[in-house]
Amino acid sequence: MGFEITTDSSGCITITKYISELDDSSTVILPRGTVRIGEEAFKDCVGIARIILPDNVGYQGLDIDKNAFANCIDLEMVVFPGDVMLLEKNIFSNCRKLKHIYCDTPYFLDKAVLKDTACLTEYRGDFVILGDILLEYRGTDSQVTVPDRVRVIAEGAFENCVSLARVKIRKS
């Protein structure tokens, strides 16, 4: 296994393509210093269950471009320390087994980032929360109180809540 990468003058790495071989293990460890995963870098990779970026102390957050992990049908978990920019809607498209995203601070535009993933489709409960971001409310109550741990409410989090009349957000 290997990566096609580019490196800038400060040593920051962009992964432009993952190069797999048939006997790859199901865990891929990204190089320390990775700050960007390029467009379609892991697209159509089969057999990868986990992608891990080791401790990336001293580097800025991680940016992930569109379709970076599209059609990674065996992907179950990603571990990215620090801030992660999940701003493109199709980053994890068709990653139906993806249940766990571990990062310190994920930044989303909306829940479409996780469309078709197990993070959303198999989640049980009224509030779908990732980190400190409320991705979706699925309840049927007319009044709700947003949980204390929520700092950000994603775009579209309350769409299709036809009976919802009041949302209480605590001052904290």
DSSP file with accessible surface (Angstrom, degrees, kcal/mol):
  #  RESIDUE AA STRUCTURE BP1 BP2  ACC     N-H-->O    O-->H-N    N-H-->O    O-->H-N    TCO  KAPPA ALPHA  PHI   PSI    X-CA   Y-CA   Z-CA
    1    1 A M              0   0  100      0, 0.0     2,-0.3     0, 0.0    19,-0.2   0.000 360.0 360.0 360.0 152.4    0.0    0.0    0.0
    2    2 A G  E     -A   19   0A  24     17,-2.1    17,-3.1     2,-0.0     2,-0.4  -0.963 360.0-118.4-166.3 179.9    1.1    3.5   -0.6
    3    3 A F  E     -A   18   0A  53     -2,-0.3     2,-0.6    15,-0.2    15,-0.2  -0.974  11.5-136.8-132.5 145.0    0.1    7.1   -1.3
    4    4 A E  E     +A   17   0A 104     13,-3.1    12,-2.7    -2,-0.4    13,-1.5  -0.919  45.8 172.2 -92.5 124.8    0.6    9.6   -4.0
    5    5 A I  E     -A   15   0A  74     -2,-0.6     2,-0.4    10,-0.2    10,-0.2  -0.904  32.2-150.2-133.2 160.9    1.4   12.8   -2.0
    6    6 A T  E     -A   14   0A  77      8,-2.1     8,-2.6    -2,-0.3     2,-0.4  -0.956  16.0-157.5-123.5 150.2    2.5   16.4   -2.4
    7    7 A T  E     -A   13   0A  82     -2,-0.4     6,-0.2     6,-0.2     2,-0.1  -0.995   5.6-145.8-130.0 131.8    4.4   18.2    0.3
    8    8 A D    >   -     0   0   81      4,-2.1     3,-2.1    -2,-0.4     6,-0.0  -0.294  40.6 -88.2 -87.8-179.7    4.6   22.0    0.7
    9    9 A S  T 3  S+     0   0  135      1,-0.3    -1,-0.1     2,-0.1    -2,-0.0   0.738 126.7  53.9 -63.8 -22.4    7.6   23.9    2.0
   10   10 A S  T 3  S-     0   0   81      2,-0.1    -1,-0.3     0, 0.0    -3,-0.0   0.384 121.0-104.4 -93.4   5.3    6.5   23.5    5.6
   11   11 A G    <   +     0   0   29     -3,-2.1     2,-0.3     1,-0.3    -2,-0.1   0.541  68.5 150.7  88.6   6.2    6.3   19.7    5.4
   12   12 A C        -     0   0   11     22,-0.1    -4,-2.1    23,-0.1     2,-0.4  -0.577  36.0-140.9 -75.8 134.8    2.5   19.6    5.2
   13   13 A I  E     -Ab   7  34A  19     20,-2.9    22,-3.1    -2,-0.3    23,-1.4  -0.788  15.9-166.2-104.4 136.4    1.2   16.6    3.2
   14   14 A T  E     -Ab   6  36A  31     -8,-2.6    -8,-2.1    -2,-0.4     2,-0.7  -0.986  17.3-143.7-114.5 124.8   -1.7   16.4    0.8
   15   15 A I  E     +Ab   5  37A   0     21,-2.5    23,-3.2    -2,-0.5   -10,-0.2  -0.808  23.5 173.1 -86.8 119.3   -2.7   12.8   -0.1
   16   16 A T  E     +     0   0A  57    -12,-2.7     2,-0.3    -2,-0.7   -11,-0.2   0.717  65.2   6.2 -98.4 -24.3   -3.8   12.9   -3.7
   17   17 A K  E     -A    4   0A  83    -13,-1.5   -13,-3.1    25,-0.1     2,-0.5  -0.951  58.8-139.9-161.0 135.9   -4.3    9.1   -4.3
   18   18 A Y  E     -A    3   0A   5     23,-2.6     2,-0.7    -2,-0.3   -15,-0.2  -0.860  19.2-155.0 -93.5 131.8   -4.3    6.0   -2.2
   19   19 A I  E     -A    2   0A  76    -17,-3.1   -17,-2.1    -2,-0.5     2,-0.2  -0.925  17.8-172.5-111.9 110.9   -2.6    3.1   -4.0
   20   20 A S        -     0   0   61     -2,-0.7     2,-0.3   -19,-0.2   -17,-0.0  -0.655  13.7-154.2-104.8 160.8   -3.9   -0.3   -2.8
   21   21 A E    >   -     0   0  116     -2,-0.2     3,-1.9     1,-0.0   -19,-0.0  -0.904  34.5-106.1-126.6 160.5   -2.8   -3.8   -3.4
   22   22 A L  T 3  S+     0   0  188     -2,-0.3    -1,-0.0     1,-0.3    -2,-0.0   0.784 116.5  52.1 -60.6 -28.4   -5.0   -6.9   -3.2
   23   23 A D  T 3  S+     0   0  131      2,-0.0    -1,-0.3     0, 0.0    -3,-0.0   0.198  79.2 140.0 -97.1  21.0   -3.4   -8.1    0.1
   24   24 A D    <   -     0   0   41     -3,-1.9     2,-0.1     1,-0.1     4,-0.1  -0.244  53.9-117.4 -60.0 148.7   -3.9   -4.8    2.0
   25   25 A S        -     0   0   70      2,-0.2    -1,-0.1     1,-0.1    24,-0.0  -0.319  27.2-109.7 -75.5 171.7   -4.9   -5.0    5.6
   26   26 A S  S    S+     0   0   45     22,-0.1    24,-2.5    23,-0.1    23,-2.4   0.483  98.3  73.8 -86.0  -0.2   -8.2   -3.4    6.6
   27   27 A T  E     -c   50   0A  33     22,-0.2     2,-0.5    21,-0.2    -2,-0.2  -0.959  61.7-165.7-116.7 130.5   -6.5   -0.5    8.4
   28   28 A V  E     -c   51   0A   0     22,-2.8    24,-2.9    -2,-0.5     2,-0.6  -0.960   6.0-156.9-114.6 125.9   -4.8    2.3    6.6
   29   29 A I  E     -c   52   0A  84     -2,-0.5    24,-0.2    22,-0.2     3,-0.1  -0.905  14.9-141.4-102.0 121.2   -2.5    4.6    8.7
   30   30 A L        -     0   0    1     22,-3.3     3,-0.1    -2,-0.6     4,-0.1  -0.505  29.7 -94.4 -79.7 151.0   -2.1    8.1    7.1
   31   31 A P    >   -     0   0   36      0, 0.0     3,-1.4     0, 0.0   -18,-0.1  -0.368  42.8-104.1 -66.0 140.7    1.3    9.8    7.2
   32   32 A R  T 3  S+     0   0  129      1,-0.2    24,-0.1    -3,-0.1     3,-0.1  -0.383 109.0  40.8 -59.8 138.7    2.0   12.2   10.1
   33   33 A G  T 3  S+     0   0    0      1,-0.3   -20,-2.9   -21,-0.1     2,-0.4   0.428  75.9 148.9  97.2   1.3    1.7   15.7    8.8
   34   34 A T  E <   +b   13   0A   0     -3,-1.4    -1,-0.3   -22,-0.2   -20,-0.2  -0.552  10.7 163.3 -69.9 123.6   -1.3   15.0    6.5
   35   35 A V  E     +     0   0A  10    -22,-3.1    28,-2.6    -2,-0.4     2,-0.3   0.492  61.3  33.2-117.6 -11.0   -3.3   18.2    6.3
   36   36 A R  E     -bd  14  63A  86    -23,-1.4   -21,-2.5    26,-0.2     2,-0.6  -0.993  54.0-157.4-148.2 140.4   -5.5   17.5    3.3
   37   37 A I  E     -bd  15  64A   0     26,-2.4    28,-2.8    -2,-0.3   -21,-0.2  -0.981  36.5-133.8-113.9 115.5   -7.1   14.5    1.6
   38   38 A G    >   -     0   0    7    -23,-3.2     3,-2.1    -2,-0.6     4,-0.3  -0.066  32.7 -65.7 -71.8 169.4   -7.6   15.4   -2.0
   39   39 A E  T 3  S-     0   0  104      1,-0.3    28,-0.2     2,-0.1    -1,-0.2  -0.271 118.1  -7.8 -57.0 125.7  -10.6   14.9   -4.2
   40   40 A E  T >  S+     0   0   74     26,-1.3     3,-0.8    25,-0.2    -1,-0.3   0.655  86.3 146.4  61.2  21.9  -11.3   11.2   -4.8
   41   41 A A  T <  S+     0   0    0     -3,-2.1   -23,-2.6     1,-0.3    28,-0.1   0.859  82.7  19.1 -58.8 -37.0   -8.1   10.2   -3.1
   42   42 A F  T >  S+     0   0    0     26,-2.5     3,-1.9    -4,-0.3    -1,-0.3   0.246  90.8 148.6-115.1  11.2   -9.6    7.0   -1.7
   43   43 A K  T <  S+     0   0   60     -3,-0.8    28,-0.2     1,-0.3     3,-0.1  -0.171  72.1   4.6 -55.0 135.4  -12.6    6.7   -4.1
   44   44 A D  T 3  S+     0   0   94     26,-2.7     2,-0.5     1,-0.2    -1,-0.3   0.598  85.5 153.5  66.9  16.5  -13.7    3.1   -4.8
   45   45 A C    <   -     0   0    9     -3,-1.9    29,-0.4    25,-0.3     2,-0.3  -0.651  26.0-163.2 -77.8 122.4  -11.2    1.6   -2.4
   46   46 A V        +     0   0   96     -2,-0.5     3,-0.1     1,-0.2    26,-0.1  -0.814  63.7  32.2-105.9 144.5  -12.6   -1.8   -1.2
   47   47 A G  S    S+     0   0   37     -2,-0.3     2,-0.7     1,-0.3    -1,-0.2   0.319  78.9 123.4  96.1  -7.7  -11.4   -3.7    1.8
   48   48 A I        +     0   0    4     -3,-0.2    -1,-0.3     1,-0.2   -21,-0.2  -0.786  24.8 166.3 -89.8 118.9  -10.5   -0.7    4.0
   49   49 A A        +     0   0   10    -23,-2.4    27,-2.9    -2,-0.7    28,-2.0   0.747  65.6  29.3 -98.0 -31.9  -12.4   -0.8    7.3
   50   50 A R  E     -ce  27  77A  73    -24,-2.5   -22,-2.8    26,-0.2     2,-0.4  -0.995  55.3-169.2-136.2 138.0  -10.4    1.8    9.2
   51   51 A I  E     -ce  28  78A   0     26,-1.8    28,-2.5    -2,-0.4     2,-0.4  -0.996  17.9-175.3-125.3 124.9   -8.5    4.9    8.3
   52   52 A I  E     -ce  29  79A  44    -24,-2.9   -22,-3.3    -2,-0.4    28,-0.2  -0.976  21.0-161.5-128.4 131.4   -6.4    6.5   11.0
   53   53 A L        -     0   0    3     26,-2.8     3,-0.2    -2,-0.4   -24,-0.1  -0.954  29.9-135.9-104.4 114.4   -4.3    9.7   11.1
   54   54 A P        -     0   0   50      0, 0.0   -25,-0.0     0, 0.0    25,-0.0  -0.090  53.8 -45.9 -62.2 173.5   -1.9    9.3   14.1
   55   55 A D        -     0   0  101      1,-0.2    25,-0.0   -23,-0.1    27,-0.0  -0.106  56.5-169.9 -41.9 122.1   -1.3   12.1   16.4
   56   56 A N    >   +     0   0   13     -3,-0.2     3,-1.8   -24,-0.1    -1,-0.2  -0.134  19.1 164.8-114.1  34.6   -0.8   15.2   14.2
   57   57 A V  T 3   +     0   0   91      1,-0.3     3,-0.1    25,-0.0    25,-0.0  -0.234  64.3  28.4 -57.3 136.6    0.4   17.6   16.9
   58   58 A G  T 3  S+     0   0   81      1,-0.3     2,-0.3   -25,-0.0    -1,-0.3   0.369 102.2  98.3  94.5  -5.9    1.9   20.7   15.4
   59   59 A Y  S <  S-     0   0   74     -3,-1.8    -1,-0.3     1,-0.1    -3,-0.1  -0.845  76.0-109.0-113.7 153.9   -0.1   20.6   12.2
   60   60 A Q        -     0   0  125     -2,-0.3    -1,-0.1     1,-0.1   -27,-0.1  -0.037  55.3 -68.6 -65.9 178.6   -3.2   22.6   11.3
   61   61 A G        -     0   0   24      1,-0.1     2,-0.5    21,-0.1    23,-0.2   0.048  55.5 -96.1 -63.3 178.0   -6.5   20.8   11.0
   62   62 A L  E     - f   0  84A   2     21,-3.1    23,-3.3    19,-0.1     2,-0.4  -0.875  29.8-158.2-104.5 126.7   -7.4   18.3    8.3
   63   63 A D  E     -df  36  85A  43    -28,-2.6   -26,-2.4    -2,-0.5     2,-0.5  -0.884   5.6-161.5-101.1 136.4   -9.3   19.3    5.1
   64   64 A I  E     -d   37   0A   5     21,-1.5    24,-0.5    -2,-0.4    23,-0.4  -0.977   9.8-146.3-122.6 122.0  -11.1   16.7    3.2
   65   65 A D    >   -     0   0   38    -28,-2.8     3,-1.5    -2,-0.5   -25,-0.2  -0.320  37.8 -67.3 -84.4 168.8  -12.1   17.3   -0.4
   66   66 A K  T 3  S+     0   0   85      1,-0.3   -26,-1.3   -27,-0.1    -1,-0.2  -0.135 115.5   5.1 -61.2 145.1  -15.2   16.1   -2.2
   67   67 A N  T >  S+     0   0   29    -28,-0.2     3,-0.9   -27,-0.1    -1,-0.3   0.634  81.6 144.3  58.9  19.5  -15.6   12.4   -2.9
   68   68 A A  T <  S+     0   0    0     -3,-1.5   -26,-2.5     1,-0.3   -25,-0.2   0.870  83.8  17.0 -56.2 -38.0  -12.4   11.7   -0.9
   69   69 A F  T >  S+     0   0    0     22,-2.1     3,-1.7    21,-0.2    -1,-0.3   0.147  89.7 152.3-120.9  19.1  -13.9    8.4    0.4
   70   70 A A  T <  S+     0   0    1     -3,-0.9   -26,-2.7     1,-0.3   -25,-0.3  -0.201  71.2   7.4 -56.0 135.9  -16.8    7.9   -2.0
   71   71 A N  T 3  S+     0   0   47     22,-2.8     2,-1.8     1,-0.2    -1,-0.3   0.693  76.6 145.9  64.4  23.9  -17.7    4.2   -2.6
   72   72 A C    X   +     0   0    1     -3,-1.7     3,-1.6    21,-0.4    25,-0.3  -0.646  25.6 179.8 -83.3  81.1  -15.4    2.9    0.2
   73   73 A I  T 3  S+     0   0   78     -2,-1.8    24,-0.2     1,-0.3    -1,-0.2   0.648  71.3  46.5 -69.0 -16.3  -18.0    0.3    0.8
   74   74 A D  T 3  S+     0   0   40    -29,-0.4    -1,-0.3   -26,-0.2     2,-0.2   0.466  79.6 123.3-102.0  -2.1  -16.2   -1.5    3.7
   75   75 A L    <   +     0   0    0     -3,-1.6    22,-0.2   -30,-0.2   -26,-0.2  -0.425  22.8 159.8 -67.1 123.7  -15.2    1.7    5.6
   76   76 A E        +     0   0   88    -27,-2.9    23,-2.2     1,-0.3    24,-2.0   0.646  59.0  20.5-114.0 -28.0  -16.5    1.5    9.2
   77   77 A M  E     -eg  50 100A  41    -28,-2.0   -26,-1.8    22,-0.2     2,-0.4  -0.999  49.6-168.6-151.3 140.3  -14.4    4.0   11.1
   78   78 A V  E     -eg  51 101A   0     22,-2.0    24,-2.8    -2,-0.3     2,-0.5  -0.990   7.6-164.2-127.2 140.8  -12.2    7.1   10.6
   79   79 A V  E     +eg  52 102A  43    -28,-2.5   -26,-2.8    -2,-0.4    24,-0.2  -0.966  17.0 163.7-126.9 111.4   -9.9    8.5   13.3
   80   80 A F  E     - g   0 103A   3     22,-3.2    24,-0.5    -2,-0.5   -18,-0.1  -0.931  25.7-145.7-130.1 106.1   -8.6   12.1   12.7
   81   81 A P  E     +     0   0A  36      0, 0.0   -19,-0.1     0, 0.0     2,-0.1  -0.334  63.1  11.1 -69.5 153.2   -7.2   14.0   15.7
   82   82 A G  E    S-     0   0A  24    -21,-0.1    23,-1.7     2,-0.1    22,-1.0  -0.361 113.3 -11.3  84.9-159.8   -7.7   17.7   15.8
   83   83 A D  E     - g   0 105A  66     21,-0.2   -21,-3.1    20,-0.1     2,-0.4  -0.603  60.5-165.4 -81.2 136.0  -10.0   19.9   13.7
   84   84 A V  E     -fg  62 106A   1     21,-2.6    23,-3.0    -2,-0.3     2,-0.8  -0.990  12.4-146.1-127.7 125.1  -11.5   18.3   10.6
   85   85 A M  E     +fg  63 107A  58    -23,-3.3   -21,-1.5    -2,-0.4     2,-0.6  -0.817  21.2 172.6 -92.2 109.1  -13.1   20.3    7.8
   86   86 A L  E     + g   0 108A   1     21,-3.0    23,-0.8    -2,-0.8    24,-0.3  -0.690  28.0 134.1-113.1  71.7  -16.0   18.2    6.4
   87   87 A L        +     0   0   66     -2,-0.6     2,-0.4   -23,-0.4    -1,-0.1   0.634  42.4  84.4-101.9 -17.2  -17.5   20.9    4.1
   88   88 A E  S >  S-     0   0   84    -24,-0.5     3,-1.0    -3,-0.2    21,-0.1  -0.734  71.6-139.7 -89.4 137.2  -18.1   18.9    0.9
   89   89 A K  T 3  S+     0   0  103     -2,-0.4    26,-0.3     1,-0.2     3,-0.3   0.743  94.7  48.0 -71.0 -22.4  -21.4   17.1    0.7
   90   90 A N  T >   +     0   0   75      1,-0.2     3,-1.1     2,-0.1    -1,-0.2   0.121  69.1 117.2-110.5  25.0  -20.1   13.9   -0.9
   91   91 A I  T <  S+     0   0    0     -3,-1.0   -22,-2.1     1,-0.3    -1,-0.2   0.921  92.8  22.2 -56.9 -46.9  -17.0   13.1    1.2
   92   92 A F  T >  S+     0   0    0     21,-0.9     3,-1.8    -3,-0.3    -1,-0.3  -0.006  85.3 159.5-112.9  29.5  -18.4    9.8    2.4
   93   93 A S  T <  S+     0   0   29     -3,-1.1   -22,-2.8     1,-0.3   -21,-0.4  -0.276  72.7   6.6 -61.1 135.6  -21.0    9.0   -0.3
   94   94 A N  T 3  S+     0   0   46     21,-0.4     2,-1.0   -24,-0.2    -1,-0.3   0.703  85.8 132.1  64.3  24.6  -22.0    5.3   -0.5
   95   95 A C    X   +     0   0    0     -3,-1.8     3,-1.7    20,-0.4    23,-0.6  -0.587  26.1 166.3 -96.5  68.6  -19.9    4.5    2.7
   96   96 A R  T 3   +     0   0  137     -2,-1.0    -1,-0.2     1,-0.3   -23,-0.1   0.698  67.3  51.5 -66.0 -20.6  -22.9    2.6    4.1
   97   97 A K  T 3  S+     0   0   97    -25,-0.3     2,-0.5   -24,-0.2    -1,-0.3   0.539  76.0 120.7 -92.7  -5.8  -20.9    0.8    6.8
   98   98 A L    <   +     0   0    0     -3,-1.7    21,-1.8     1,-0.2    20,-0.3  -0.448  23.1 150.1 -67.1 111.7  -19.4    4.0    8.3
   99   99 A K        +     0   0  110    -23,-2.2     2,-0.5    -2,-0.5    -1,-0.2   0.648  53.7  51.8-111.7 -27.9  -20.5    4.2   11.9
  100  100 A H  E     +g   77   0A  85    -24,-2.0   -22,-2.0     2,-0.0     2,-0.5  -0.961  46.4 174.2-128.6 124.1  -17.7    6.0   13.7
  101  101 A I  E     -g   78   0A  12     -2,-0.5     2,-0.6   -24,-0.2   -22,-0.2  -0.982  14.8-169.0-123.3 113.8  -16.0    9.3   13.0
  102  102 A Y  E     +g   79   0A 116    -24,-2.8   -22,-3.2    -2,-0.5     2,-0.3  -0.928  26.4 130.2-108.8 120.0  -13.6   10.2   15.8
  103  103 A C  E     -g   80   0A  26     -2,-0.6   -20,-0.1   -24,-0.2    -2,-0.1  -0.966  57.2-121.4-158.3 158.9  -12.1   13.8   15.7
  104  104 A D  E    S+     0   0A 115    -22,-1.0   -21,-0.2   -24,-0.5    -1,-0.1   0.957 100.0   6.4 -70.0 -51.7  -11.7   16.6   18.2
  105  105 A T  E     -g   83   0A  26    -23,-1.7   -21,-2.6    26,-0.1     2,-0.4  -0.866  69.2-165.3-138.5 101.6  -13.7   19.2   16.3
  106  106 A P  E     -g   84   0A   3      0, 0.0     2,-0.5     0, 0.0   -21,-0.2  -0.711   8.7-153.3 -84.9 137.4  -15.6   18.4   13.1
  107  107 A Y  E     +g   85   0A  91    -23,-3.0   -21,-3.0    -2,-0.4     2,-0.3  -0.965  20.4 177.7-111.6 121.6  -16.7   21.3   11.0
  108  108 A F  E     -g   86   0A  26     -2,-0.5   -21,-0.2   -23,-0.1     3,-0.1  -0.884  34.7-160.2-119.0 152.0  -19.8   20.7    8.8
  109  109 A L  S    S-     0   0   93    -23,-0.8    46,-1.2     1,-0.4     2,-0.3   0.817  82.6 -29.5 -88.1 -46.9  -21.9   22.7    6.5
  110  110 A D  B >   -h  155   0B  14    -24,-0.3     3,-1.6    44,-0.2    -1,-0.4  -0.975  67.1 -88.4-160.5 175.1  -24.8   20.2    6.8
  111  111 A K  G >  S+     0   0   24     44,-0.9     3,-2.1    24,-0.3     4,-0.1   0.619 102.9  88.9 -68.5 -11.0  -25.6   16.6    7.5
  112  112 A A  G >  S+     0   0   30      1,-0.3     3,-1.4     2,-0.2    -1,-0.3   0.732  71.7  76.0 -60.4 -18.3  -25.4   15.7    3.8
  113  113 A V  G <  S+     0   0    2     -3,-1.6   -21,-0.9     1,-0.3    -1,-0.3   0.860 102.7  38.0 -57.0 -34.4  -21.7   15.0    4.5
  114  114 A L  G X  S+     0   0    1     -3,-2.1     3,-2.2    -4,-0.2     6,-0.4   0.215  84.0 147.4-105.8  16.0  -22.9   11.8    6.1
  115  115 A K  T <  S+     0   0  123     -3,-1.4   -20,-0.4   -26,-0.3   -21,-0.4  -0.217  73.8   8.7 -53.9 136.1  -25.7   10.9    3.7
  116  116 A D  T 3  S+     0   0   52      1,-0.2    -1,-0.3   -23,-0.1     2,-0.2   0.481 100.4 124.7  71.2   3.5  -26.1    7.1    3.3
  117  117 A T  S X> S-     0   0    0     -3,-2.2     4,-2.7     1,-0.1     3,-1.3  -0.619  74.1-119.3 -90.4 157.9  -23.6    6.3    6.1
  118  118 A A  H 3> S+     0   0    3    -23,-0.6     4,-1.7   -20,-0.3     5,-0.3   0.762 108.7  76.9 -64.3 -22.9  -24.5    4.1    9.1
  119  119 A C  H 34 S+     0   0   18    -21,-1.8    -1,-0.3     1,-0.2   -20,-0.1   0.882 114.7  18.4 -52.3 -38.7  -23.8    7.2   11.2
  120  120 A L  H X4 S+     0   0   16     -3,-1.3     3,-0.6    -6,-0.4    -2,-0.2   0.844 125.9  50.7 -99.1 -46.8  -27.2    8.5   10.1
  121  121 A T  H 3< S+     0   0   79     -4,-2.7    -3,-0.2     1,-0.2    -2,-0.1   0.816 119.8  34.4 -69.8 -29.6  -29.1    5.5    8.8
  122  122 A E  T 3< S+     0   0   93     -4,-1.7    -1,-0.2    -5,-0.2     2,-0.2   0.391  86.9 122.3-105.1   3.3  -28.6    3.2   11.8
  123  123 A Y    <   -     0   0   75     -3,-0.6     2,-0.5    -5,-0.3     5,-0.1  -0.446  46.6-156.8 -69.8 134.9  -28.6    5.9   14.5
  124  124 A R        +     0   0  186     -2,-0.2     2,-0.2     3,-0.1     3,-0.1  -0.954  49.4  56.4-114.8 130.5  -31.2    5.3   17.2
  125  125 A G  S    S-     0   0   45     -2,-0.5    13,-0.1     1,-0.1     3,-0.1  -0.607  84.9 -89.8 133.2 166.1  -32.5    8.2   19.2
  126  126 A D  S    S+     0   0   77     -2,-0.2    12,-3.6     1,-0.2     2,-0.6   0.870 108.0  52.0 -77.2 -39.2  -34.1   11.6   18.8
  127  127 A F  E     -I  137   0C  40     10,-0.2     2,-0.8    11,-0.1    10,-0.2  -0.901  67.7-157.2-106.2 119.4  -30.9   13.7   18.5
  128  128 A V  E     +I  136   0C   4      8,-3.2     7,-3.0    -2,-0.6     8,-1.4  -0.855  25.9 175.4 -93.5 110.3  -28.2   12.7   16.1
  129  129 A I  E     -I  134   0C  20     -2,-0.8     2,-0.5     5,-0.2     5,-0.2  -0.968  21.3-171.5-124.5 131.8  -25.1   14.3   17.5
  130  130 A L  E >  S-I  133   0C  27      3,-2.3     3,-2.3    -2,-0.4     2,-0.5  -0.987  72.7 -41.5-120.6 118.4  -21.5   14.0   16.2
  131  131 A G  T 3  S-     0   0   49     -2,-0.5   -26,-0.1     1,-0.3   -27,-0.1  -0.506 126.0 -28.3  64.0-116.0  -18.9   15.5   18.6
  132  132 A D  T 3  S+     0   0   26     -2,-0.5    19,-3.1   -26,-0.2    20,-1.9   0.097 116.2 105.3-116.3  22.0  -20.7   18.7   19.6
  133  133 A I  E <   -Ij 130 152C   3     -3,-2.3    -3,-2.3    17,-0.2     2,-0.8  -0.899  63.0-142.7-110.5 124.3  -22.7   19.1   16.4
  134  134 A L  E     +Ij 129 153C   0     18,-3.0    20,-2.8    -2,-0.5    -5,-0.2  -0.760  24.0 175.3 -81.3 111.0  -26.4   18.4   16.3
  135  135 A L  E     -     0   0C   3     -7,-3.0     2,-0.3    -2,-0.8   -24,-0.3   0.828  60.4  -5.7 -85.7 -36.2  -26.9   16.9   12.8
  136  136 A E  E     -I  128   0C  37     -8,-1.4    -8,-3.2    22,-0.1     2,-0.5  -0.978  49.3-143.4-161.8 142.7  -30.5   16.0   13.0
  137  137 A Y  E     +I  127   0C   6     20,-2.7   -10,-0.2    -2,-0.3   -11,-0.1  -0.963  20.7 173.1-107.6 126.7  -33.5   15.9   15.2
  138  138 A R        +     0   0   83    -12,-3.6   -11,-0.1    -2,-0.5   -12,-0.1   0.349  39.9 109.9-113.8   1.6  -35.7   12.8   14.6
  139  139 A G        -     0   0   11    -13,-0.5    25,-0.1     1,-0.1    -2,-0.1  -0.083  61.8-139.1 -73.6 179.2  -38.3   13.1   17.4
  140  140 A T        +     0   0  113     23,-0.1    -1,-0.1    22,-0.1    -3,-0.0   0.272  56.6 126.0-122.6   7.7  -41.9   14.0   17.1
  141  141 A D        -     0   0   85      1,-0.1     3,-0.1    23,-0.1    22,-0.1  -0.296  58.1-139.7 -66.9 153.7  -42.3   16.2   20.2
  142  142 A S  S    S+     0   0   64      1,-0.2    23,-3.1    22,-0.2    24,-2.1   0.718  91.8  35.8 -85.3 -20.8  -43.7   19.7   19.7
  143  143 A Q  E    S+k  166   0D 115     22,-0.2     2,-0.3    21,-0.2    -1,-0.2  -1.000  71.4 173.9-133.5 133.1  -41.2   21.2   22.2
  144  144 A V  E     -k  167   0D  11     22,-2.0    24,-3.0    -2,-0.4     2,-0.5  -0.963  24.4-142.4-135.9 155.2  -37.6   20.1   22.6
  145  145 A T  E     -k  168   0D  54     -2,-0.3    24,-0.2    22,-0.2     3,-0.1  -0.981  28.1-125.5-115.4 123.4  -34.5   21.2   24.5
  146  146 A V        -     0   0    6     22,-2.9    24,-0.5    -2,-0.5    21,-0.0  -0.483  37.9-102.0 -67.0 131.6  -31.2   20.9   22.7
  147  147 A P    >   -     0   0   37      0, 0.0     3,-1.7     0, 0.0    -1,-0.1  -0.192  26.9-116.8 -56.7 148.0  -28.7   18.8   24.8
  148  148 A D  T 3  S+     0   0   95      1,-0.3    -2,-0.1    -3,-0.1    21,-0.0   0.798 109.2  62.9 -55.9 -36.5  -26.1   20.8   26.7
  149  149 A R  T 3  S+     0   0  147      2,-0.0     2,-0.4   -16,-0.0    -1,-0.3   0.633  80.0 102.7 -70.3 -11.4  -23.1   19.3   24.8
  150  150 A V    <   +     0   0   21     -3,-1.7   -17,-0.2     1,-0.2     3,-0.1  -0.611  34.0 162.7 -77.4 124.6  -24.3   20.7   21.5
  151  151 A R        +     0   0  166    -19,-3.1     2,-0.4    -2,-0.4   -18,-0.2   0.599  67.4  37.6-106.7 -26.0  -22.4   23.8   20.3
  152  152 A V  E     -j  133   0C  61    -20,-1.9   -18,-3.0     2,-0.0     2,-0.6  -0.990  62.8-152.9-133.3 139.1  -23.4   23.8   16.7
  153  153 A I  E     -j  134   0C  66     -2,-0.4   -18,-0.2   -20,-0.2     3,-0.1  -0.959  27.2-132.5-111.5 117.7  -26.7   23.0   14.9
  154  154 A A    >   -     0   0    8    -20,-2.8     3,-1.9    -2,-0.6     4,-0.2  -0.312  32.0 -88.5 -68.4 152.3  -26.1   21.8   11.4
  155  155 A E  B 3  S+h  110   0B 129    -46,-1.2   -44,-0.9     1,-0.3    -1,-0.1  -0.330 115.2  17.4 -58.0 133.0  -28.1   23.2    8.5
  156  156 A G  T >  S+     0   0   24    -46,-0.1     3,-1.2    -3,-0.1    -1,-0.3   0.568  80.9 134.6  81.8   8.4  -31.2   21.2    8.0
  157  157 A A  T <  S+     0   0    2     -3,-1.9   -20,-2.7     1,-0.3   -29,-0.1   0.815  80.3  32.9 -62.0 -29.6  -31.1   19.6   11.5
  158  158 A F  T >  S+     0   0   50     -4,-0.2     3,-1.3   -22,-0.2    -1,-0.3   0.259  86.5 129.6-111.6  12.6  -34.8   20.3   12.1
  159  159 A E  T <  S+     0   0  107     -3,-1.2   -22,-0.1     1,-0.2     3,-0.1  -0.325  72.5  23.9 -67.3 150.9  -36.2   19.9    8.6
  160  160 A N  T 3  S+     0   0  146      1,-0.2     2,-1.2     2,-0.1    -1,-0.2   0.628  82.0 130.1  68.9  14.7  -39.2   17.7    8.2
  161  161 A C    X   +     0   0   24     -3,-1.3     3,-1.0     1,-0.2    -1,-0.2  -0.661  27.4 169.0 -93.6  77.6  -40.1   18.2   11.9
  162  162 A V  T 3  S+     0   0  145     -2,-1.2    -1,-0.2     1,-0.3   -22,-0.1   0.775  72.0  45.2 -68.0 -27.4  -43.7   19.0   11.1
  163  163 A S  T 3  S+     0   0   57     -3,-0.2     2,-0.4   -22,-0.1    -1,-0.3   0.564  84.9 112.3 -93.1  -5.4  -45.0   18.9   14.7
  164  164 A L    <   +     0   0   34     -3,-1.0   -22,-0.2     1,-0.2   -21,-0.2  -0.520  28.1 159.0 -74.7 123.1  -42.1   20.9   16.2
  165  165 A A        +     0   0   90    -23,-3.1     2,-0.4    -2,-0.4   -22,-0.2   0.655  62.1  29.0-113.4 -26.0  -43.3   24.3   17.5
  166  166 A R  E     -k  143   0D 144    -24,-2.1   -22,-2.0     2,-0.0     2,-0.5  -0.994  53.1-169.1-146.2 134.8  -40.5   25.3   19.9
  167  167 A V  E     -k  144   0D  52     -2,-0.4     2,-0.5   -24,-0.2   -22,-0.2  -0.987  13.1-156.1-122.9 123.4  -36.8   24.6   20.3
  168  168 A K  E     -k  145   0D 106    -24,-3.0   -22,-2.9    -2,-0.5     2,-0.5  -0.881   7.3-170.6-102.4 128.5  -35.1   25.6   23.6
  169  169 A I        -     0   0  110     -2,-0.5   -21,-0.1   -24,-0.2    -2,-0.0  -0.981  22.7-127.6-118.6 122.9  -31.3   26.3   23.5
  170  170 A R        -     0   0  112     -2,-0.5   -25,-0.0   -24,-0.5     0, 0.0  -0.304  20.6-115.7 -68.8 154.2  -29.6   26.7   26.8
  171  171 A K              0   0  219      1,-0.3    -1,-0.1    -2,-0.0    -2,-0.0   0.808 360.0 360.0 -61.2 -30.3  -27.5   29.8   27.3
  172  172 A S              0   0  124      0, 0.0    -1,-0.3     0, 0.0    -2,-0.0   0.711 360.0 360.0 -69.5 360.0  -24.3   27.7   27.7
